[in-house]
Amino acid sequence: MPKLLHTRDGIFLGEITLEEGDWLIGRHPDCDIRVVDDTVSGRHALVSARSSAYMEGLLDVHVEDQGSTNGTLVNGRKITHHMLKHGEVVKIGGHDFTLIDEAIRAFEPTTVILPGND
């Protein structure tokens, strides 16, 4: 099951286990993941986990900026919507959320064999 590791300045703050559903991240008290930080909008970003259309038993995890003032970054790039992969880091204000998905880590990369000039 995928999870988000929440850190700030390299300090571990928590772990969020992702089951199928949605998690709103922001400063507002009604957010599922509340982040008390002036650089984070009230309703900053939405993380969604849905059954994968391609791999039975796995979840696809998406992050979508909710029109935040300072934006949502994935691996240092500003996004509006992004499907997360294992190891990618979502930056919201001064906070980092790293996706860890042990089920995906178990798969080895596919070897691509291209026709050569023999």
Secondary structure as GFF3:
##gff-version 3
##sequence-region A 1 118
A	DSSP	beta_strand	3	8	.	.	.	ID=ss1
A	DSSP	beta_strand	11	17	.	.	.	ID=ss2
A	DSSP	beta_strand	21	26	.	.	.	ID=ss3
A	DSSP	beta_strand	33	34	.	.	.	ID=ss4
A	DSSP	beta_strand	45	51	.	.	.	ID=ss5
A	DSSP	beta_strand	59	65	.	.	.	ID=ss6
A	DSSP	beta_strand	72	74	.	.	.	ID=ss7
A	DSSP	beta_strand	77	79	.	.	.	ID=ss8
A	DSSP	beta_strand	81	84	.	.	.	ID=ss9
A	DSSP	beta_strand	89	92	.	.	.	ID=ss10
A	DSSP	beta_strand	95	100	.	.	.	ID=ss11
A	DSSP	alpha_helix	102	105	.	.	.	ID=ss12
###
